[in-house]
Amino acid sequence: MSVTRAYVTGRHGQLHLRRSGPDATTGGAQGALPRPPLACFHMSPMSGRIYQHFLGEMGRDRPALAFDTPGFGMSDAPASSPTVEDYAADMLAALDALGVTQPCDLLGYHTGSLIAVALARLAPTRIRRVLMVSAPIFPEQELARFRSYYGHREPDANGAHLVRLWKSFVYHHQRPGESLAGVADIFPEALLGRELEWWGHRAAFGYDLAAGLAGLTQPVLILNPGDDLDVQTRRAAGLAPRSMILEVPGWGHGFLDRQTDEAAALARSFFDAADDAPFAAVRVPPSADAPRYPARVGSFAP
């Protein structure tokens, strides 16, 4: 399916999104949606482009949407540093602006996972199921290091701030099957937050995900890829009453582009399952059942 772009009027101005599949309000001429809409939220400081290929595949049988959160991608920024709850309210307003009022499913990636949890708490009758790529739980001593590492850095005349970001990006994104050219192609998305690029991380590190998960009533599937938050994600086991963590160590940043078909099949196995057995058909895809890369566990680039 083709993926198109659009803007809606959000709480802070224009909010940019990508979409695929039938119209999320009518489902086409027959007026019935084949599947509930799917709303996707990206990691910080990226954009909804990380879902480009995934949206095209998921759009074959349901409305599929991916938003640029305010201040990232092509969406206007809020006037002050937001919280995860603020981002969740922004996403709910965007769904309202699109006329998506029926229950929908959510997919969040890193910071987007927290936004999905907060939105499911904010509007529980509007959200059916939540699929998370990582669900990091940080003890206080770990948070201090993460806040320091992902804090704001002033521009350097020699471009040192860009070199640092590039090297970190390569470390986390260049995996088997992903060329350096492929990494360079998606890298500009990490720059679109401009001087506010640290706001997403600040919001994430200020959110109590453990409490958020504990308050969910919806089924929650947490994917734990072999990336920079795998250790922290395992701490989320059992926090949501109806949840499952699926270890997918062979996947890492970019898997939605590299393993699109398998990722979409896994998502469907969860979203389309019976209400009384949401995890019954969930299985680790072949490409995800592989050693972690890089083998050394670590949240920060050397």
C-alpha positions in Angstrom: 0.0 0.0 0.0 1.1 3.6 -0.7 2.0 5.8 2.2 0.9 9.5 2.0 1.5 12.5 4.3 -0.8 15.0 5.8 -1.1 17.7 8.5 -3.8 18.2 11.1 -4.2 21.1 13.4 -2.8 20.1 16.8 -2.6 21.7 20.2 0.7 23.5 19.2 0.1 24.3 15.5 0.5 21.9 12.6 1.1 18.2 13.3 2.6 16.0 10.6 1.7 12.4 10.0 2.1 9.5 7.5 -0.8 7.2 6.8 -1.7 4.2 4.7 -4.7 1.9 4.2 -8.5 2.7 4.2 -9.8 5.9 5.7 -9.8 5.7 9.4 -13.2 7.3 9.8 -15.3 5.4 7.2 -13.3 2.4 6.0 -14.1 3.2 2.4 -17.4 3.0 0.5 -18.9 0.2 2.6 -18.4 2.2 5.8 -16.9 -0.6 7.8 -13.3 -0.8 8.8 -11.6 -4.2 8.1 -9.5 -3.8 11.3 -9.2 -1.2 14.1 -6.9 1.7 13.2 -3.3 1.5 14.2 -1.5 4.6 15.6 2.3 4.6 15.7 4.7 6.8 17.8 8.4 7.1 17.2 11.4 7.2 19.4 13.2 10.5 20.3 14.6 12.4 18.5 13.4 10.7 15.3 10.2 11.0 13.3 7.4 8.9 11.9 9.6 8.0 9.0 10.9 5.0 10.9 7.4 3.4 10.2 7.4 4.2 6.4 7.7 0.6 5.1 5.8 -0.9 8.1 2.8 1.4 7.4 2.6 0.3 3.8 2.4 -3.3 4.9 0.0 -2.8 7.8 -2.2 -0.6 5.6 -3.2 -3.6 3.5 -5.9 -4.5 6.0 -6.4 -1.5 8.4 -5.8 2.3 8.7 -2.2 2.8 9.7 -1.0 6.1 11.0 2.4 7.4 12.2 2.7 10.8 13.8 5.6 13.2 14.2 5.4 14.1 17.9 5.4 17.9 18.5 8.8 19.4 18.0 10.1 16.5 16.0 10.0 15.6 12.3 7.8 18.2 10.6 5.5 18.9 13.5 5.4 22.3 15.2 6.9 22.5 18.7 5.2 23.3 21.9 6.1 26.5 23.7 7.8 24.7 26.6 9.3 21.3 27.4 6.5 18.7 27.5 6.0 15.6 29.6 5.1 12.2 28.3 1.5 12.9 29.4 1.6 16.1 27.3 2.7 14.1 24.3 -0.2 11.6 24.9 -2.7 14.4 25.0 -1.2 15.7 21.7 -1.7 12.3 20.1 -5.3 12.0 21.4 -6.0 15.5 19.9 -4.5 14.4 16.6 -6.7 11.3 16.5 -9.7 13.5 17.3 -8.7 15.9 14.5 -8.6 13.0 12.1 -12.0 11.8 13.2 -10.6 8.6 14.7 -13.0 8.1 17.6 -13.4 4.3 17.6 -11.0 2.1 19.7 -7.6 1.8 18.0 -4.4 -0.1 18.6 -1.1 1.6 19.5 2.6 0.8 18.6 5.3 2.8 20.4 9.0 2.7 19.9 11.3 3.7 22.9 9.9 7.2 23.9 6.9 6.4 21.7 6.3 3.3 23.9 5.9 5.6 26.9 3.6 7.8 25.0 1.5 4.8 24.1 1.2 3.7 27.7 0.3 7.3 28.8 -2.4 7.5 26.1 -3.9 4.1 27.0 -4.1 5.5 30.6 -5.6 8.8 29.4 -8.3 7.4 27.2 -8.7 3.7 28.1 -12.0 3.2 26.2 -10.3 4.5 23.0 -7.3 2.1 23.1 -7.7 -1.7 22.5 -4.1 -3.0 22.7 -0.6 -1.7 23.1 2.5 -3.0 21.3 5.8 -1.6 22.7 9.3 -1.8 21.2 11.2 -1.6 24.5 9.7 -0.7 27.9 12.7 0.7 29.9 12.6 0.7 33.7 15.4 2.8 35.2 16.6 2.7 38.8 17.5 6.2 40.0 21.2 5.8 39.8 20.9 4.7 36.2 18.7 7.7 35.3 21.4 10.2 36.2 23.8 8.7 33.6 21.1 8.6 30.9 20.0 12.2 31.6 23.6 13.3 31.3 24.3 11.3 28.1 21.2 12.5 26.4 21.2 16.0 27.7 21.3 19.1 25.5 24.7 20.1 24.0 25.4 23.5 22.6 26.5 23.5 18.9 30.2 23.4 18.3 31.8 25.5 15.5 33.8 22.5 14.3 30.7 20.2 14.3 31.8 18.1 17.2 28.2 17.8 18.4 27.2 16.4 15.1 30.1 13.9 14.9 29.3 12.7 18.4 25.7 12.1 17.4 26.7 10.4 14.1 29.1 8.0 15.8 26.5 7.0 18.4 23.9 6.6 15.6 26.2 4.3 13.6 27.0 2.2 16.7 23.3 1.6 17.4 22.0 1.3 13.9 24.6 -0.4 11.7 23.8 -4.1 12.1 24.1 -7.1 9.8 22.1 -6.4 6.7 22.2 -2.6 7.2 24.7 -0.7 5.1 26.4 2.5 6.2 24.5 4.2 3.4 21.3 3.0 4.9 22.2 4.4 8.3 23.1 7.7 6.6 19.8 7.8 4.9 17.8 7.8 8.1 20.3 9.9 10.1 18.8 13.3 9.1 15.6 12.4 11.0 17.6 12.6 14.2 18.4 16.2 13.4 14.9 17.5 12.9 14.4 18.2 16.6 16.9 21.0 16.1 17.7 22.8 19.4 14.8 21.0 21.1 16.1 17.5 20.3 16.6 16.8 24.0 13.0 17.4 25.0 11.8 13.9 24.1 14.5 12.3 26.3 13.8 14.7 29.1 10.1 13.7 29.0 11.0 10.0 28.9 13.3 10.1 31.8 10.7 12.0 33.9 8.0 9.4 33.3 7.1 6.7 35.8 6.7 3.8 33.4 6.4 1.2 36.1 3.3 3.0 37.5 2.0 3.6 34.0 2.2 -0.1 33.1 0.6 -1.2 36.4 -2.4 0.9 35.6 -3.2 -0.5 32.2 -6.2 -2.7 31.6 -5.4 -3.4 27.9 -3.3 -6.3 26.7 0.3 -5.2 26.3 3.0 -7.0 24.2 6.5 -5.7 24.8 9.2 -6.5 22.2 12.7 -6.6 23.6 15.2 -6.2 20.7 18.9 -6.4 21.0 19.4 -2.7 21.3 20.5 -0.1 23.9 17.5 -0.7 26.2 17.3 -4.5 26.4 18.5 -4.8 30.0 16.2 -2.1 31.2 13.2 -3.6 29.3 13.4 -6.9 31.1 12.6 -5.1 34.3 9.1 -4.5 33.0 8.2 -8.2 33.2 4.8 -8.6 34.9 4.2 -4.9 35.6 1.2 -4.6 33.4 -1.6 -7.0 34.5 -2.1 -8.4 31.0 1.3 -8.3 29.4 4.0 -10.4 27.8 7.7 -9.7 27.0 8.9 -11.3 23.8 12.7 -11.5 23.4 13.7 -10.6 19.8 17.5 -10.2 20.1 18.2 -10.5 16.4 16.3 -7.3 15.8 17.6 -3.8 16.5 17.1 -0.2 15.3 15.9 -0.3 11.7 14.2 -3.7 12.0 10.9 -2.2 10.8 12.7 -1.5 7.4 14.8 -4.6 7.3 12.3 -7.2 8.5 9.1 -5.4 7.6 7.1 -8.5 6.6 8.0 -10.4 9.8 7.4 -7.4 12.0 4.0 -6.8 10.4 3.1 -10.5 10.8 4.1 -10.4 14.5 2.0 -7.2 15.0 -1.0 -8.8 13.4 -0.7 -12.0 15.5 -1.2 -9.8 18.5 -3.6 -7.2 17.3 -5.9 -9.7 15.5 -6.0 -12.4 18.2 -9.1 -13.2 20.2 -9.9 -11.0 23.1 -9.6 -13.9 25.6 -6.2 -15.0 24.2 -4.3 -12.0 22.9 -0.9 -13.7 23.1 -1.9 -17.1 21.8 -0.4 -16.7 18.3 2.6 -14.6 19.2 5.9 -16.2 18.2 9.5 -15.1 17.7 10.1 -14.5 14.0 13.0 -16.4 12.4 15.1 -13.2 11.9 14.5 -12.1 15.5 15.7 -15.5 16.8 19.3 -14.7 16.4 22.3 -13.5 18.6 22.2 -10.0 19.8 24.3 -7.6 17.8 26.6 -6.2 18.9 27.1 -9.0 21.3 28.3 -6.7 24.1 25.4 -5.3 26.1 25.6 -1.6 26.5 23.3 1.4 26.4 26.0 3.9 25.3 28.3 4.0 22.3 32.0 3.6 23.2 
